Structure formats: C-alpha cells, structure tokens
Amino acid sequence: MHNILREYFALHSPVAPKVEGRITATDAPRTLLSQLEGYDYEFR
C-alpha cells in the first residue's frame, strides 16, 4: 500500500488535503491528518 501511495504522490504532487467534516475523531486534534509514524509522507 505504501508503494502505491508513493507512486501516486510522485505523479499527483503536491497533494492538498482539506477537512470536509464528514468524520469526527473524538480522541485527536482537528488538525491531525495521519496517525502513522515512521513514514516519509509530507502533508502540506
């Protein structure tokens, strides 16, 4: 899965995710984009 995402990001960068309000995390800050650690993704 990570290789697929890397390939997608290489072709479609920069990626600019936006908060749409469809899901609410009750245990995390509103600005959190990912809980994965140790990967080289960069969200802007």
VMD Tcl script that builds the backbone (N, CA, C; Angstrom):
set m [mol new atoms 132]
animate dup $m
set s [atomselect $m all]
$s set {name element resname resid chain x y z} {
  {N N MET 1 A 0.817 -1.188 0.000}
  {CA C MET 1 A 0.000 0.000 0.000}
  {C C MET 1 A 0.869 1.264 0.000}
  {N N HIS 2 A 1.938 1.234 0.773}
  {CA C HIS 2 A 2.796 2.417 0.871}
  {C C HIS 2 A 3.471 2.715 -0.470}
  {N N ASN 3 A 3.863 1.695 -1.191}
  {CA C ASN 3 A 4.481 1.915 -2.506}
  {C C ASN 3 A 3.474 2.526 -3.488}
  {N N ILE 4 A 2.244 2.086 -3.410}
  {CA C ILE 4 A 1.198 2.640 -4.275}
  {C C ILE 4 A 0.995 4.123 -3.975}
  {N N LEU 5 A 0.957 4.470 -2.694}
  {CA C LEU 5 A 0.802 5.877 -2.320}
  {C C LEU 5 A 1.987 6.715 -2.768}
  {N N ARG 6 A 3.192 6.182 -2.622}
  {CA C ARG 6 A 4.378 6.914 -3.077}
  {C C ARG 6 A 4.317 7.182 -4.582}
  {N N GLU 7 A 3.897 6.180 -5.348}
  {CA C GLU 7 A 3.777 6.352 -6.799}
  {C C GLU 7 A 2.705 7.395 -7.139}
  {N N TYR 8 A 1.579 7.339 -6.442}
  {CA C TYR 8 A 0.508 8.305 -6.681}
  {C C TYR 8 A 0.985 9.717 -6.370}
  {N N PHE 9 A 1.635 9.891 -5.211}
  {CA C PHE 9 A 2.115 11.212 -4.822}
  {C C PHE 9 A 3.183 11.723 -5.785}
  {N N ALA 10 A 3.995 10.852 -6.320}
  {CA C ALA 10 A 5.024 11.263 -7.276}
  {C C ALA 10 A 4.384 11.836 -8.548}
  {N N LEU 11 A 3.247 11.287 -8.938}
  {CA C LEU 11 A 2.562 11.748 -10.142}
  {C C LEU 11 A 1.605 12.913 -9.898}
  {N N HIS 12 A 1.060 13.001 -8.695}
  {CA C HIS 12 A -0.003 13.975 -8.415}
  {C C HIS 12 A 0.355 14.942 -7.293}
  {N N SER 13 A 1.598 15.317 -7.160}
  {CA C SER 13 A 2.005 16.238 -6.100}
  {C C SER 13 A 1.991 17.666 -6.606}
  {N N PRO 14 A 1.813 18.635 -5.754}
  {CA C PRO 14 A 1.567 18.464 -4.322}
  {C C PRO 14 A 0.123 18.057 -4.051}
  {N N VAL 15 A -0.062 17.354 -2.963}
  {CA C VAL 15 A -1.383 16.941 -2.519}
  {C C VAL 15 A -1.813 17.920 -1.434}
  {N N ALA 16 A -3.004 18.437 -1.536}
  {CA C ALA 16 A -3.512 19.404 -0.564}
  {C C ALA 16 A -4.828 18.897 0.019}
  {N N PRO 17 A -4.761 18.024 1.042}
  {CA C PRO 17 A -5.997 17.515 1.635}
  {C C PRO 17 A -6.765 18.637 2.317}
  {N N LYS 18 A -8.079 18.513 2.336}
  {CA C LYS 18 A -8.892 19.502 3.036}
  {C C LYS 18 A -9.831 18.783 3.990}
  {N N VAL 19 A -10.190 19.456 5.044}
  {CA C VAL 19 A -11.112 18.899 6.022}
  {C C VAL 19 A -12.523 19.122 5.506}
  {N N GLU 20 A -13.270 18.032 5.337}
  {CA C GLU 20 A -14.633 18.117 4.819}
  {C C GLU 20 A -15.683 17.967 5.915}
  {N N GLY 21 A -15.247 17.553 7.107}
  {CA C GLY 21 A -16.181 17.438 8.217}
  {C C GLY 21 A -17.076 16.215 8.176}
  {N N ARG 22 A -16.735 15.208 7.357}
  {CA C ARG 22 A -17.575 14.011 7.257}
  {C C ARG 22 A -17.308 13.016 8.372}
  {N N ILE 23 A -16.131 13.104 8.995}
  {CA C ILE 23 A -15.746 12.176 10.060}
  {C C ILE 23 A -15.245 12.990 11.239}
  {N N THR 24 A -15.577 12.562 12.434}
  {CA C THR 24 A -15.121 13.262 13.630}
  {C C THR 24 A -14.307 12.321 14.494}
  {N N ALA 25 A -13.051 12.690 14.747}
  {CA C ALA 25 A -12.207 11.932 15.671}
  {C C ALA 25 A -12.374 12.553 17.050}
  {N N THR 26 A -12.806 11.765 17.997}
  {CA C THR 26 A -13.058 12.301 19.334}
  {C C THR 26 A -11.824 12.251 20.224}
  {N N ASP 27 A -10.762 11.585 19.781}
  {CA C ASP 27 A -9.567 11.429 20.609}
  {C C ASP 27 A -8.331 12.060 19.984}
  {N N ALA 28 A -8.507 13.001 19.033}
  {CA C ALA 28 A -7.365 13.592 18.335}
  {C C ALA 28 A -7.650 15.057 18.020}
  {N N PRO 29 A -6.587 15.852 17.830}
  {CA C PRO 29 A -6.804 17.246 17.455}
  {C C PRO 29 A -7.420 17.359 16.054}
  {N N ARG 30 A -8.145 18.439 15.791}
  {CA C ARG 30 A -8.823 18.620 14.499}
  {C C ARG 30 A -7.857 18.735 13.336}
  {N N THR 31 A -6.607 19.106 13.594}
  {CA C THR 31 A -5.629 19.293 12.529}
  {C C THR 31 A -4.870 18.011 12.179}
  {N N LEU 32 A -5.138 16.914 12.839}
  {CA C LEU 32 A -4.441 15.653 12.600}
  {C C LEU 32 A -4.809 15.083 11.230}
  {N N LEU 33 A -3.801 14.790 10.384}
  {CA C LEU 33 A -4.054 14.198 9.070}
  {C C LEU 33 A -3.731 12.708 9.046}
  {N N SER 34 A -2.857 12.242 9.942}
  {CA C SER 34 A -2.480 10.836 9.950}
  {C C SER 34 A -1.927 10.460 11.312}
  {N N GLN 35 A -2.136 9.226 11.720}
  {CA C GLN 35 A -1.567 8.734 12.965}
  {C C GLN 35 A -0.410 7.781 12.704}
  {N N LEU 36 A -0.024 7.614 11.447}
  {CA C LEU 36 A 1.102 6.756 11.120}
  {C C LEU 36 A 2.405 7.444 11.486}
  {N N GLU 37 A 3.321 6.706 12.075}
  {CA C GLU 37 A 4.626 7.249 12.410}
  {C C GLU 37 A 5.702 6.472 11.669}
  {N N GLY 38 A 6.812 7.148 11.384}
  {CA C GLY 38 A 7.950 6.476 10.783}
  {C C GLY 38 A 7.912 6.394 9.268}
  {N N TYR 39 A 7.018 7.158 8.620}
  {CA C TYR 39 A 6.957 7.153 7.171}
  {C C TYR 39 A 7.353 8.526 6.643}
  {N N ASP 40 A 7.774 8.583 5.401}
  {CA C ASP 40 A 8.311 9.824 4.858}
  {C C ASP 40 A 7.277 10.654 4.102}
  {N N TYR 41 A 5.998 10.513 4.413}
  {CA C TYR 41 A 4.964 11.326 3.785}
  {C C TYR 41 A 5.048 12.735 4.326}
  {N N GLU 42 A 4.773 13.699 3.479}
  {CA C GLU 42 A 4.749 15.082 3.913}
  {C C GLU 42 A 3.454 15.721 3.461}
  {N N PHE 43 A 2.586 16.053 4.413}
  {CA C PHE 43 A 1.320 16.701 4.103}
  {C C PHE 43 A 1.517 18.201 4.175}
  {N N ARG 44 A 1.002 18.925 3.183}
  {CA C ARG 44 A 1.103 20.388 3.183}
  {C C ARG 44 A -0.250 21.007 3.041}
}
mol reanalyze $m
mol bondsrecalc $m
mol representation Tube
mol addrep $m
